[in-house]
């Protein structure tokens, strides 16, 4: 009986890391973080409906460094989830998956757009928070 050479199942060590792997992970994590941010929003709404002291506690937390980091991260998660969803709409329509492009390109176009989605979400987050801080400090934003 002759033994045929059969391929082994690939291990994680031999996969070539690509941006779409990062996007997939970030999309799931940002969705989870959006759910957790919803709890923060619910706390704010309940505090606003409860009493001035409850609202003061919530506002103090939001103004703390931890609160600001959470809000910045939450806004990035929202903007990344939005940008990634828009990219998925284009991918679902088949853009960048044409056979000539897909089979002969060393790096498919959807890898470049993956980095673009991440960069745009970061840039939009920076713009939102710069406008917020300018407005909060009496600027023209």
C-alpha distance (Angstrom), angle and dihedral (degrees) to the residues before:
residue distance angle dihedral
X1 . . .
X2 3.80 . .
X3 3.75 121.7 .
X4 3.80 116.9 -132.8
X5 3.76 120.9 -145.7
X6 3.76 106.0 -111.6
X7 3.77 123.1 -172.0
X8 3.76 116.9 -111.1
X9 3.75 120.9 -127.5
X10 3.79 109.8 -93.7
X11 3.76 119.9 -108.5
X12 3.76 126.5 -142.6
X13 3.80 90.5 -105.9
X14 3.80 92.9 67.6
X15 3.80 98.7 46.3
X16 3.76 113.2 107.5
X17 3.79 107.6 -124.8
X18 3.80 112.5 -121.1
X19 3.75 135.4 -179.4
X20 3.79 93.6 -113.0
X21 3.82 88.4 63.8
X22 3.81 88.8 55.1
X23 3.79 91.2 45.7
X24 3.77 92.3 52.0
X25 3.80 91.8 51.1
X26 3.81 93.2 44.7
X27 3.80 91.6 48.0
X28 3.80 91.2 55.6
X29 3.81 93.5 43.5
X30 3.79 93.0 46.6
X31 3.81 90.0 50.5
X32 3.79 89.4 52.3
X33 3.80 91.2 47.3
X34 3.80 90.5 50.0
X35 3.81 88.5 56.7
X36 3.79 90.8 50.6
X37 3.80 89.7 47.2
X38 3.79 87.6 54.7
X39 3.80 87.5 61.9
X40 3.81 89.2 53.9
X41 3.78 89.4 50.4
X42 3.81 90.9 49.1
X43 3.80 89.8 51.2
X44 3.81 89.3 53.4
X45 3.80 93.1 49.2
X46 3.81 92.5 47.5
X47 3.82 90.5 46.9
X48 3.80 91.2 50.3
X49 3.80 90.8 51.2
X50 3.81 94.9 44.0
X51 3.79 113.1 53.3
X52 3.77 145.6 -46.8
X53 3.80 90.7 -100.1
X54 3.83 92.3 52.7
X55 3.80 89.8 49.4
X56 3.81 90.8 47.8
X57 3.81 90.3 53.2
X58 3.80 90.9 49.7
X59 3.83 92.9 46.1
X60 3.81 91.2 48.7
X61 3.79 90.5 52.6
X62 3.81 92.0 47.4
X63 3.80 91.2 50.8
X64 3.79 93.3 49.8
X65 3.80 120.3 96.7
X66 3.82 90.7 -107.1
X67 3.80 91.0 50.6
X68 3.81 92.5 49.6
X69 3.81 92.0 48.6
X70 3.81 89.7 50.1
X71 3.81 92.3 49.6
X72 3.81 92.7 46.9
X73 3.80 90.7 48.3
X74 3.81 90.4 45.9
X75 3.79 92.4 51.2
X76 3.82 90.7 48.5
X77 3.81 89.9 49.5
X78 3.80 89.8 51.6
X79 3.80 93.8 48.0
X80 3.82 94.0 43.7
X81 3.80 91.4 48.4
X82 3.81 89.1 50.0
X83 3.82 95.1 47.5
X84 3.79 92.5 44.2
X85 3.80 90.5 49.3
X86 3.80 90.8 52.6
X87 3.80 89.8 50.3
X88 3.81 89.4 50.7
X89 3.81 89.8 54.4
X90 3.81 89.4 56.7
X91 3.80 92.0 44.9
X92 3.80 91.2 49.5
X93 3.80 87.8 54.1
X94 3.82 87.3 57.3
X95 3.81 99.7 -109.5
X96 3.81 110.6 160.2
X97 3.79 93.7 11.2
X98 3.81 97.3 93.2
X99 3.80 110.0 136.4
X100 3.84 95.9 -119.8
X101 3.80 91.6 48.7
X102 3.77 96.0 41.4
X103 3.81 98.9 45.4
X104 3.81 100.2 41.1
X105 3.77 102.9 36.7
X106 3.78 118.4 97.0
X107 3.79 90.2 -153.9
X108 3.80 112.7 22.5
X109 3.79 118.8 -132.6
X110 3.77 92.2 -111.2
X111 3.82 89.7 66.6
X112 3.80 90.2 60.3
X113 3.78 91.8 46.5
X114 3.80 88.8 50.7
X115 3.79 90.8 61.5
X116 3.79 88.9 43.0
X117 3.81 91.4 55.7
X118 3.80 91.3 51.7
X119 3.82 92.4 46.5
X120 3.81 93.6 47.1
X121 3.80 92.3 49.4
X122 3.81 91.0 51.4
X123 3.82 91.8 45.7
X124 3.80 92.4 49.1
X125 3.80 90.4 49.3
X126 3.80 90.7 52.0
X127 3.82 91.2 48.3
X128 3.82 92.3 49.3
X129 3.80 93.6 49.9
X130 3.80 95.6 42.0
X131 3.82 88.5 52.6
X132 3.80 90.1 47.2
X133 3.82 94.4 50.6
X134 3.80 92.1 44.5
X135 3.80 90.2 50.6
X136 3.81 93.0 45.1
X137 3.80 91.0 51.4
X138 3.80 94.4 48.4
X139 3.81 97.7 -95.8
X140 3.78 127.3 145.8
X141 3.81 97.3 -101.9
